[in-house]
Amino acid sequence: MKHSRFRPELCVPALRVSLTAMLPVLALGMTLALPAAAQTTSATPETKPAAQAAIDPATTVVATVDGEKIYLSEILLQIQQLPQQYQQAPMEQIYPPMLDRVIDSRLIAKAAREAGIQDRADVKERVEQAESGIISEVYMTEKVKETVGEDALRKRYEESIKDSAEQGEEVKARHILVASEEDAKAIIEELKKGADFAKLAAEKSTGPSGTSGGDLGYFTADAMVPEFSEAAFALKPGEITEAPVQTQFGWHVIKVEDRRAVQPPSFEQMQPQLAQEMTREILTKAIEELRAGVDIKRYGPDGSALQTK
């Protein structure tokens, strides 16, 4: 079996939470909304594709604030925390507002520390909560990475498709849809005289597939209305219905071109779903193991004990 490209980024759930996520979104949104001519900044980086390949984000300095260095990795992290539609923006457009955002964050943090904000009890509590969230995310993400790799996913894939041969048949067919039985009978007579099915479908079919010669592709019996499926699955490849087939849509003339066992989706198609399933199972199991043997008491908003099942 030909292996498709493995995409490990699909195997780890997106758990990151940014405490200041809306600020870069707003900044970028304003930038992208401006006309191109108005989007000027002295911080726009030169485009050097060849040089960029050798850049190490962790050591590349992109700004300094009173001598304190800001690295490219910080900018890239800000970009990764943006909504998907903003992440797809061109780098020359997305880079300047993100650089400004990191610079502003440094200035704000410096001012906050000088004001002693970090020593307040409420701030310490929020920092502790943020730390707990971050280390919990890293812990669970690493749990997933330990298990959800290409080998494990391919094994799950093989297990999921091993019974595909028992899932029945599918046929590849074309059809011509017309409004009356008489019109359908006339088409069948033309086909018996050697007319080309696809050409007739393009000329006479009132269905949406008419433009593609009536081609319906491969389908299973449950994908069509019963009357249509019964007629189609009674034909051998190359055969055409001898009489018009009536459904709620009108009158059909059907030609079957191929029959085969139901084909399972490819590994690449199923990988996101399989990774999601395995991730959910791993996280559920990890939580169950963490709760095992731990004395947990629950209370309602009024402080009264909650009844547990």
C-alpha positions, 0 to 999 in steps of 0.5 A, a space after each residue: 500500500 502506498 503511504 501518504 505523507 504523515 502530518 504530525 500536526 494533526 495528532 496534537 490538539 490545539 490547547 493553547 490559550 492566550 491571555 491577551 489574544 484579542 490585542 494582536 487580533 485587533 491590531 492585525 485586523 486594523 492593519 489588514 483593513 487599511 489600503 495597501 498604500 497606507 500600510 507603511 512601517 519602518 519595521 517591514 522586513 526585507 524579503 530574502 527567501 534564501 536567507 530565511 531558510 537558515 534563520 534560527 528564530 530562537 537566536 534571531 533578534 528582531 528588536 530591542 527595547 532599552 537593550 532588552 532583546 526580542 527574538 523572532 520566536 516570540 513573533 512567530 508564537 504570537 502569529 500561531 495564536 491568531 485565528 486561522 484566517 489571520 495566520 494565512 495573511 502574507 508574512 510582509 503584512 502580518 509581521 509588522 503589527 505582530 512585532 509592534 505587539 511584542 514591543 508594546 507588551 514589553 513596555 507594558 510589562 516593564 511599566 507594570 513591574 515598576 508599579 509593583 503590580 506583580 506583588 499584588 495578591 490578586 495578580 499572583 493568583 492569576 499568574 499561578 492559574 496561568 502557570 497551572 494552565 500552561 504546565 497542564 497543557 504541556 503535560 497532556 500534549 506530551 502524553 498525546 505525542 508519546 502515543 499518537 505517532 504515524 505507526 499508531 495511526 496507521 495501525 488504527 487505520 488498518 483496523 478500521 478498514 479491515 472489514 471494508 470488503 464486507 461493506 457491500 458494493 458500489 456502482 459507477 453509473 450515469 443517468 438521463 433525467 427527463 420529465 415524462 415516461 415517453 421522453 425516457 422511452 424515446 431516449 432508450 430507443 436512441 441508445 439501442 440504435 447506438 447513440 452515445 449515452 454521455 452526449 444524450 445526457 448532456 443534450 437532454 437530461 434535466 438533472 444537474 449531472 447533465 453537464 457532465 454527461 450524466 456522470 454520478 460517480 461511484 455510489 452505494 445503494 443507500 446513497 440514492 432513492 430506493 427506486 433508483 438504487 434497485 434499478 442501478 444495482 440490478 445492472 451489469 457494467 455496460 448495461 442500460 435500463 430496458 424501461 424508464 425508472 420513475 422516482 420523485 424527481 422524474 423519469 430516469 434512464 440509467 447506465 452502469 459503467 462499473 461495480 466494485 467493493 466499497 472502497 475505504 477512504 485513504 489514510 490521509 483522508 482519515 488521519 485527522 479523524 483517527 488522531 482526534 479519536 486517539 487523542 480523546 481516548 488518551 486524554 480520557 484515560 489519563 484523567 481517569 488514572 489521575 482521579 483514581 484513588 483521589 478523595 474528591 469532594 464536590 460542592 454546589 454554588 451555595 456551598 452544600 455538598 453535591 450528590 455524586 453518582 
